[in-house]
Amino acid sequence: MVVQDRSRFGHVLETFVYGELLKHATSANGDYQLRYYRDDDQFEVNVVVENAAGQLIWGEIKATATVRQADLRGLKRLANIAGEQFKLE
């Protein structure tokens, strides 16, 4: 039951954070698109933000105190695919 509750909380947290980002993206001065990434190998990234110039910023939303290497596999995959589109600034 605790595992189910944590899983459910994780989904609720992802939805909440995505909703907050969507609010900010739609009211910001720039043109921002929010997306979700999942490929055929089931690598995924919870939030991908693209600006008008095509630059990407992304992140994972986790309801845990400990981040594992496996939690970063989607980010690593997308970083390899995006190449120069990925921006940290």
GROMACS elastic network, one bead per residue, 0.5 to 0.9 nm:
[ bonds ]
;  ai    aj funct       b0    kb
    1     4     6  0.51029   500
    1     5     6  0.62006   500
    1     6     6  0.86618   500
    2     5     6  0.50023   500
    2     6     6  0.61338   500
    2     7     6  0.85200   500
    3     6     6  0.51037   500
    3     7     6  0.60734   500
    3     8     6  0.84598   500
    4     7     6  0.50416   500
    4     8     6  0.59955   500
    4     9     6  0.84335   500
    5     9     6  0.59648   500
    5    10     6  0.84899   500
    6    10     6  0.60750   500
    6    11     6  0.87051   500
    6    63     6  0.76086   500
    6    64     6  0.89340   500
    7    10     6  0.50417   500
    7    11     6  0.64463   500
    7    12     6  0.87395   500
    7    63     6  0.84530   500
    8    11     6  0.51974   500
    8    12     6  0.62643   500
    8    13     6  0.85926   500
    9    13     6  0.59697   500
    9    14     6  0.85200   500
    9    63     6  0.72031   500
   10    13     6  0.50612   500
   10    14     6  0.61494   500
   10    15     6  0.86147   500
   10    61     6  0.80903   500
   10    62     6  0.65209   500
   10    63     6  0.51578   500
   10    64     6  0.84846   500
   11    14     6  0.51258   500
   11    15     6  0.62012   500
   11    16     6  0.86072   500
   11    63     6  0.87271   500
   12    15     6  0.51249   500
   12    16     6  0.61208   500
   12    17     6  0.86629   500
   13    16     6  0.50689   500
   13    17     6  0.61259   500
   13    18     6  0.84469   500
   13    61     6  0.75734   500
   13    62     6  0.79001   500
   13    63     6  0.70579   500
   14    17     6  0.53087   500
   14    18     6  0.60165   500
   14    19     6  0.84740   500
   14    46     6  0.75039   500
   14    60     6  0.87851   500
   14    61     6  0.58711   500
   14    62     6  0.75979   500
   14    63     6  0.85150   500
   15    18     6  0.51752   500
   15    19     6  0.60473   500
   15    20     6  0.86541   500
   16    19     6  0.51114   500
   16    20     6  0.62662   500
   16    21     6  0.86978   500
   17    20     6  0.51061   500
   17    21     6  0.61898   500
   17    22     6  0.85250   500
   17    61     6  0.77696   500
   18    21     6  0.51063   500
   18    22     6  0.60497   500
   18    23     6  0.86422   500
   18    34     6  0.83803   500
   18    46     6  0.83333   500
   18    47     6  0.71366   500
   19    23     6  0.62349   500
   19    24     6  0.87584   500
   20    23     6  0.51271   500
   20    24     6  0.64243   500
   20    25     6  0.86436   500
   21    24     6  0.51501   500
   21    25     6  0.60041   500
   21    26     6  0.86031   500
   21    34     6  0.80136   500
   21    47     6  0.89769   500
   22    26     6  0.61103   500
   22    27     6  0.85775   500
   22    32     6  0.89890   500
   22    33     6  0.84548   500
   22    34     6  0.68653   500
   23    26     6  0.54439   500
   23    27     6  0.63505   500
   23    28     6  0.85829   500
   24    27     6  0.52258   500
   24    28     6  0.58047   500
   25    28     6  0.52754   500
   25    29     6  0.84488   500
   25    30     6  0.79079   500
   25    31     6  0.75213   500
   25    32     6  0.55626   500
   25    33     6  0.72164   500
   25    34     6  0.77229   500
   25    49     6  0.87456   500
   26    29     6  0.84520   500
   26    30     6  0.86770   500
   26    31     6  0.79083   500
   26    32     6  0.73126   500
   26    33     6  0.85848   500
   27    30     6  0.85344   500
   28    31     6  0.74756   500
   28    32     6  0.79687   500
   30    51     6  0.72442   500
   30    52     6  0.72725   500
   31    50     6  0.83328   500
   31    51     6  0.57169   500
   31    52     6  0.52850   500
   31    53     6  0.89014   500
   32    49     6  0.65410   500
   32    50     6  0.55608   500
   32    52     6  0.64220   500
   33    48     6  0.80921   500
   33    49     6  0.56719   500
   33    50     6  0.51466   500
   33    51     6  0.64796   500
   33    52     6  0.82754   500
   34    47     6  0.67053   500
   34    48     6  0.57211   500
   34    50     6  0.65529   500
   35    46     6  0.80406   500
   35    47     6  0.58857   500
   35    49     6  0.63045   500
   35    50     6  0.78672   500
   36    44     6  0.75991   500
   36    45     6  0.61319   500
   36    46     6  0.54546   500
   36    47     6  0.52684   500
   36    48     6  0.57801   500
   36    49     6  0.87900   500
   37    43     6  0.78196   500
   37    44     6  0.51988   500
   37    45     6  0.50684   500
   37    46     6  0.67630   500
   37    47     6  0.74390   500
   37    48     6  0.70744   500
   37    74     6  0.82508   500
   37    78     6  0.81240   500
   38    41     6  0.79482   500
   38    42     6  0.57853   500
   38    43     6  0.53940   500
   38    45     6  0.66317   500
   38    46     6  0.87001   500
   38    74     6  0.79377   500
   39    42     6  0.52960   500
   39    43     6  0.55838   500
   39    44     6  0.67445   500
   39    74     6  0.89570   500
   40    43     6  0.74994   500
   41    44     6  0.88870   500
   42    74     6  0.83752   500
   43    73     6  0.66255   500
   43    75     6  0.83066   500
   43    77     6  0.72221   500
   43    78     6  0.85519   500
   44    60     6  0.88129   500
   44    73     6  0.78854   500
   44    75     6  0.74888   500
   44    77     6  0.85927   500
   44    78     6  0.83994   500
   45    48     6  0.69985   500
   45    58     6  0.72463   500
   45    59     6  0.65755   500
   45    60     6  0.58650   500
   45    61     6  0.86246   500
   45    72     6  0.87169   500
   45    73     6  0.87931   500
   45    74     6  0.54096   500
   45    75     6  0.61228   500
   45    78     6  0.78944   500
   46    58     6  0.77950   500
   46    59     6  0.63937   500
   46    60     6  0.51967   500
   46    61     6  0.63792   500
   46    74     6  0.89712   500
   47    57     6  0.83175   500
   47    58     6  0.54142   500
   47    59     6  0.54205   500
   47    60     6  0.65247   500
   47    61     6  0.79395   500
   48    56     6  0.66721   500
   48    57     6  0.58755   500
   48    59     6  0.67155   500
   49    55     6  0.81598   500
   49    56     6  0.55952   500
   49    57     6  0.51798   500
   49    58     6  0.59264   500
   49    59     6  0.87844   500
   50    53     6  0.78801   500
   50    54     6  0.57158   500
   50    55     6  0.55390   500
   50    57     6  0.66214   500
   50    58     6  0.86288   500
   51    54     6  0.53702   500
   51    55     6  0.55647   500
   51    56     6  0.67824   500
   51    57     6  0.86766   500
   52    55     6  0.74587   500
   53    56     6  0.89679   500
   53    85     6  0.89648   500
   54    85     6  0.65222   500
   54    86     6  0.89171   500
   55    84     6  0.81120   500
   55    86     6  0.57962   500
   55    87     6  0.60862   500
   56    82     6  0.79071   500
   56    85     6  0.56658   500
   56    87     6  0.59114   500
   56    88     6  0.84654   500
   57    85     6  0.86914   500
   57    86     6  0.61402   500
   57    87     6  0.60989   500
   57    88     6  0.68041   500
   57    89     6  0.87589   500
   58    75     6  0.75919   500
   58    78     6  0.89488   500
   58    86     6  0.84606   500
   59    75     6  0.73300   500
   60    71     6  0.79180   500
   60    72     6  0.79087   500
   60    74     6  0.86581   500
   60    75     6  0.77216   500
   62    65     6  0.82773   500
   62    66     6  0.89600   500
   62    67     6  0.80031   500
   62    71     6  0.84976   500
   63    66     6  0.89953   500
   64    67     6  0.70810   500
   67    70     6  0.82841   500
   67    71     6  0.64098   500
   67    72     6  0.82067   500
   68    71     6  0.52853   500
   68    72     6  0.72415   500
   69    72     6  0.54330   500
   69    73     6  0.69944   500
   70    73     6  0.54515   500
   70    74     6  0.84517   500
   71    74     6  0.73592   500
   71    75     6  0.82933   500
   72    75     6  0.52386   500
   72    76     6  0.62022   500
   72    77     6  0.86708   500
   73    76     6  0.51575   500
   73    77     6  0.61542   500
   73    78     6  0.86355   500
   74    77     6  0.50841   500
   74    78     6  0.61136   500
   74    79     6  0.84673   500
   75    78     6  0.52180   500
   75    79     6  0.60186   500
   75    80     6  0.86597   500
   76    79     6  0.50718   500
   76    80     6  0.63190   500
   76    81     6  0.87537   500
   77    80     6  0.52883   500
   77    81     6  0.63927   500
   77    82     6  0.86935   500
   78    82     6  0.58574   500
   78    83     6  0.83641   500
   78    86     6  0.89715   500
   79    82     6  0.51943   500
   79    83     6  0.59591   500
   79    84     6  0.88084   500
   79    85     6  0.87141   500
   79    86     6  0.67322   500
   80    83     6  0.55711   500
   82    85     6  0.53199   500
   82    86     6  0.59618   500
   83    86     6  0.60598   500
   84    87     6  0.74259   500
